[in-house]
Amino acid sequence: MADMVQEIVVAKPVSPVQFMIDYLAVGSSLCQQDKYGLSMMRRARLMKIFKAWDKNQDKTVDLKELRAFTRKHGGNAVTQDELKDIFMDMDESGDSKVDEDEFLKFFSLSVKRMDDDEFEQMIQDMLQ
C-alpha cells in the first residue's frame, strides 16, 4: 500500500482513483497514466481499436475508414449522420482525419468512469 501511495505522489496521475484501481488490478507498470489519464493497459487496448479503424495504416482515420469499420462490425448501432457527428467530435483539428492523439483524447473522456469489466466489454463489442 505504501508503494502505491508513493507512486501516486511521484507520478501525479490525472485520475488518482483509476490509478489505484489499476495498480491493484494489474500492477504498477501497466497502471501508469498518459496525459489523458489512460493507464498503459487501457491505452494499449484502445490502440487496437484505432489500428483496426486505420485500414491504410497512415496513423490517421478518416470518415470513410470509420464507416467501413462500422459496416463490417454491426453498423446498425448508429446512423450515418450520428457516425459523422461522432467523427467530427473526435476530429478536433478539423482536418477530416482523426490522429492517435485525438482518438485517445476522445475515448479517455468516455472510458474515465468505466470499471475494467465495462471497459473490456466495450473493447470486445467494438472488435466483434
Beta strands, then each sheet from edge to edge (+ up, - down):
strand 1: 60-61
strand 2: 98-99
sheet 1: 1+ 2-
end
